[in-house]
Amino acid sequence: MGELARFGVSIDAELLDEFDGLIDRKGYSNRSEAIRDLIRDSLVGLEWEAGEKETVGTITIVYNHEVRELSEKLTDLQHEHFAAIVSALHVHLDAHNCLEVLVVRGKGREIKTIADALIGTKGVKHGTLSMTTTGKDLK
């Protein structure tokens, strides 16, 4: 961390009370750390929007493995993007449904394209992309 800078913020008292409640629920030790996390979260979002920086994330999908050729389609898509998929976890949720969590790394726009292809595959019941950063540029 670089040199510490202090600044003041004017804020509505009710909004501050709500923020303090959030700080307590999330277990922050003080407002400063909570504000730093909010700023970092915004900066990570900008990295993803730009789409050019190296980023990381997870793609989570739930699907019925009995849907005709779905497992093969999902596997083929993953093989097409093997360079960006760092790891894969497959969980049998019940006799019919599976969960896959893929750890992905690459440019934001490429990861988003991979996630859209997997989540949009006919037969996938639900999917999410959770995006984060490699942390290299965050303070």
Order of alpha helices (4+ residues) and beta strands (2+ residues): alpha-alpha-beta-alpha-beta-beta-alpha-beta
